[in-house]
Amino acid sequence: MNDWQKLHEENRLSWNAATLAHNSHKKDQAAFLRDGGSTLFPEEIELLGKIEDLRLVHLQCNSGQDTLSLTHLGAKVTGVDISDEAIAFATRLSEDSGVPAEFERADVYDWLEKAPPASFDIVFCSYGAICWLSDLKRWAQGVAKVLAPGGRFVDIEFHPVAMIFDDDWNHRYNYFAEGNVLTWEEGIRDYVALSGEGLSLSGYEEGIKDFQNPHRCHEFQWATSEILTALIEAGLHIEVFKEYPYANGCRLWSDMQETEGRRMWPPENKPNLPLMYSIVARK
């Protein structure tokens, strides 16, 4: 096991613990999805466009709520995630809701290496996926490999600019970090509890209180230009790049203001800044 694999393994353990806490706050998700509920935001639905009958892989899919919501739009969906707990939950959620999807537990790099070439029409990822990538070039090349000719990569993400601030809005971390490791001894936090109904569309309940993750985690800071360049160098053509002054659903700081549509904004005494971006790139 190399150094990167060791970091990925620690992340797997941290996600396993955090996933249990996150899902403890969400009421009957199976009933929500069974009744046609969706956890997708308008931004990603617009970016995806018509996906009926298309083969779509959702990389780093977490517990599968968005993956199953993509099935509601008519796609034939596969979800991939490193967390055992997330994939086990997603599989049960698919069975209990009656919303079909395939789920595979794998490190994203291992999965991309083994997946057949040109096997998907869309590769999708969203909201807190890129920061877990230790090798941006290898990832982008894998994405390009599994896309069929004319296929699209669609991503909506929290902006790297937002990641340079600490919990008190102090500029503490580098923007240009070239993928250097940021290790958090406290591990992945219970951001669902902090966000409340913003990330609990089926209804919020208290669930696990005062969660403390026993496993540390490691993030990798990439500048927006590095992400775009990796995709371009992998042979993909950028068709859409947008930035947004709000964050969907997730309360990145405790004092953020929530407006209609579960959009989270900086408090009134803070200037605006990009909190999300989106990319559509075509093979």
C-alpha positions in Angstrom: 0.0 0.0 0.0 1.5 3.3 -1.1 1.3 6.6 0.9 -1.8 7.8 -1.1 -3.6 4.6 -0.6 -3.0 4.9 3.2 -4.6 8.3 3.2 -7.5 7.0 1.1 -7.9 4.2 3.6 -8.1 6.6 6.5 -10.7 8.6 4.6 -12.7 5.5 4.1 -12.8 4.8 7.8 -13.7 8.5 8.6 -16.5 8.4 6.0 -17.8 5.2 7.4 -18.2 6.8 10.8 -19.6 10.1 9.5 -22.1 8.4 7.2 -23.9 6.8 10.2 -24.2 10.2 11.9 -25.3 12.0 8.7 -28.1 9.6 7.9 -29.3 9.5 11.5 -30.7 13.0 11.0 -32.8 12.2 7.9 -36.4 10.9 8.3 -37.8 8.2 6.2 -35.8 8.6 3.1 -37.2 5.5 1.4 -40.7 6.9 1.6 -39.5 10.3 0.4 -37.9 8.8 -2.8 -40.7 6.3 -3.3 -43.2 9.2 -3.5 -41.1 10.9 -6.1 -39.0 13.1 -3.9 -35.6 14.4 -5.1 -32.5 15.7 -3.4 -31.2 17.4 -6.5 -31.0 21.2 -6.8 -32.1 23.1 -9.9 -28.5 23.9 -10.9 -27.5 20.3 -11.5 -30.8 19.4 -13.2 -30.2 22.3 -15.6 -26.6 21.3 -16.2 -27.5 17.7 -16.8 -30.3 18.4 -19.2 -32.3 15.5 -20.7 -30.8 12.3 -19.4 -33.6 9.8 -20.0 -32.2 6.3 -21.0 -28.6 7.6 -20.8 -25.9 5.6 -18.9 -24.8 7.7 -16.0 -22.1 7.0 -13.4 -22.2 9.0 -10.2 -18.7 9.1 -8.8 -18.2 9.5 -5.0 -22.0 9.2 -4.6 -22.0 9.0 -0.8 -25.3 7.4 0.5 -27.0 7.4 -2.9 -29.8 10.0 -2.3 -28.7 12.1 -5.4 -28.0 8.9 -7.3 -31.5 7.6 -6.9 -32.9 11.1 -7.7 -31.1 10.9 -11.0 -33.0 7.6 -11.7 -36.2 9.6 -11.3 -35.0 11.7 -14.3 -34.8 8.5 -16.4 -31.1 7.7 -16.4 -29.6 4.2 -16.0 -27.5 5.0 -13.0 -24.4 3.5 -11.3 -23.2 5.0 -8.0 -19.6 4.5 -6.8 -18.2 5.4 -3.4 -15.2 4.5 -1.2 -17.3 4.1 2.0 -18.7 0.7 3.0 -21.4 2.3 5.1 -22.5 4.7 2.3 -22.8 2.0 -0.3 -24.6 -0.4 2.1 -27.0 2.4 3.0 -27.5 3.3 -0.7 -28.2 -0.3 -1.6 -30.8 -0.6 1.1 -32.3 2.7 0.2 -32.7 1.6 -3.4 -34.4 -1.7 -2.3 -36.7 0.0 0.2 -37.7 2.8 -2.1 -38.1 0.7 -5.2 -35.9 3.2 -7.1 -33.4 1.1 -9.1 -29.7 1.8 -9.3 -26.4 -0.1 -9.2 -24.0 0.6 -6.4 -20.3 -0.3 -6.2 -18.0 0.2 -3.3 -14.6 1.2 -4.6 -11.9 3.8 -4.4 -12.6 6.1 -7.3 -9.2 5.5 -8.9 -9.5 1.7 -8.7 -13.0 1.9 -10.2 -12.0 4.2 -13.1 -9.0 1.9 -13.9 -11.1 -1.2 -14.1 -14.3 0.2 -15.8 -14.6 -0.5 -19.5 -13.7 2.3 -21.9 -16.6 4.3 -23.4 -19.1 2.7 -21.0 -21.0 5.8 -19.9 -22.8 8.7 -21.5 -22.4 11.0 -18.4 -19.9 11.1 -15.6 -21.4 13.1 -12.7 -20.0 14.3 -9.4 -21.1 17.0 -7.0 -20.7 18.8 -3.7 -17.6 17.8 -1.9 -16.0 15.3 -4.3 -13.0 17.0 -5.8 -11.3 17.7 -2.5 -10.9 14.0 -1.8 -8.9 13.5 -5.0 -5.2 12.9 -4.4 -4.2 12.8 -8.1 -6.2 15.2 -10.4 -4.5 14.2 -13.6 -5.1 10.4 -13.1 -8.8 11.1 -12.2 -9.4 13.3 -15.2 -7.9 10.7 -17.5 -10.1 8.0 -16.0 -13.2 10.2 -16.5 -12.3 10.7 -20.1 -11.6 6.9 -20.6 -15.1 5.8 -19.4 -17.0 8.4 -21.4 -18.4 7.4 -24.7 -17.6 9.7 -27.7 -19.9 12.8 -27.3 -20.4 12.0 -23.6 -20.3 14.6 -20.9 -18.7 15.2 -17.6 -21.0 17.2 -15.3 -19.8 18.6 -12.0 -21.1 21.1 -9.5 -18.9 21.7 -6.5 -18.1 23.9 -3.5 -15.6 26.5 -4.7 -11.9 26.2 -3.6 -12.0 29.8 -2.6 -14.4 28.9 0.2 -11.9 26.4 1.5 -9.3 29.0 2.3 -11.2 30.3 5.4 -11.5 28.9 8.9 -14.7 28.6 10.9 -14.5 32.3 11.8 -14.0 33.6 8.2 -10.3 34.2 8.7 -8.1 33.6 5.7 -6.1 30.7 7.0 -5.4 28.2 4.2 -3.6 28.5 0.8 -5.6 28.7 -2.4 -2.8 27.6 -4.6 -1.8 24.4 -2.8 -1.1 22.1 -5.8 -3.0 19.2 -4.2 -1.1 19.3 -0.9 -2.6 17.3 1.9 -4.7 19.0 4.6 -5.1 16.6 7.5 -8.0 17.0 9.9 -7.5 15.1 13.2 -11.1 15.6 14.0 -12.1 13.7 10.9 -15.2 14.3 8.8 -17.7 16.4 10.8 -21.5 16.1 11.1 -22.2 18.8 8.6 -25.8 17.5 8.2 -26.6 18.4 11.8 -25.1 21.9 11.2 -27.1 22.3 8.0 -30.4 21.0 9.4 -33.2 20.8 6.8 -30.8 22.2 4.2 -29.5 18.7 3.7 -32.5 16.7 5.0 -35.2 16.9 2.4 -37.2 14.1 3.8 -37.3 15.9 7.1 -34.8 16.6 9.9 -34.6 14.8 13.2 -32.1 15.0 16.0 -30.4 11.6 15.5 -26.9 11.2 16.8 -25.9 14.0 19.1 -22.5 15.6 19.5 -20.9 13.3 17.0 -17.1 12.9 17.4 -15.3 11.1 14.6 -12.7 8.6 15.8 -10.8 8.7 12.5 -8.9 11.6 11.0 -9.3 12.5 7.3 -7.2 14.1 4.5 -8.3 16.6 1.9 -6.4 17.8 -1.2 -6.7 21.5 -2.2 -6.9 22.1 -5.9 -7.3 25.5 -7.6 -10.1 25.9 -10.1 -7.6 26.4 -12.9 -5.9 23.1 -12.0 -9.3 21.2 -12.2 -10.1 22.8 -15.6 -6.6 22.1 -17.0 -6.7 18.5 -15.9 -9.9 17.9 -17.8 -8.7 19.8 -20.9 -5.4 17.8 -20.9 -7.4 14.6 -20.7 -9.0 15.5 -24.0 -12.3 17.0 -22.8 -13.8 20.2 -24.2 -15.1 22.7 -21.6 -18.6 23.8 -22.6 -19.8 25.4 -19.3 -18.1 27.0 -16.4 -20.1 29.0 -13.9 -19.5 30.4 -10.4 -22.2 31.0 -7.8 -22.2 33.4 -4.7 -24.2 30.9 -2.6 -23.8 27.2 -1.4 -26.7 24.8 -2.0 -27.9 23.1 1.2 -24.7 22.9 3.1 -24.1 25.5 5.9 -20.3 25.9 5.4 -20.2 28.4 8.2 -22.6 28.5 11.2 -23.6 32.1 10.6 -24.6 31.8 7.0 -28.0 33.1 5.9 -30.5 30.7 4.3 -32.8 31.9 1.6 -35.5 30.2 -0.6 -34.4 27.0 -2.3 -32.0 26.0 0.6 -29.4 28.5 -0.7 -26.8 29.5 1.9 -25.2 32.9 1.7 -22.5 34.7 3.7 -23.8 36.9 6.6 -24.7 40.5 5.7 -21.5 41.9 7.1 -19.3 39.8 4.8 -18.6 40.6 1.1 -19.7 38.1 -1.5 -17.3 35.4 -2.8 -17.7 32.4 -5.1 -19.0 29.5 -3.0 -19.8 27.0 -5.8 -18.8 26.4 -9.4 -20.0 24.1 -12.1 -18.4 22.5 -15.1 -19.7 20.7 -18.2 -17.1 19.1 -20.4 -17.6 16.9 -23.5 -15.6 14.1 -25.0 
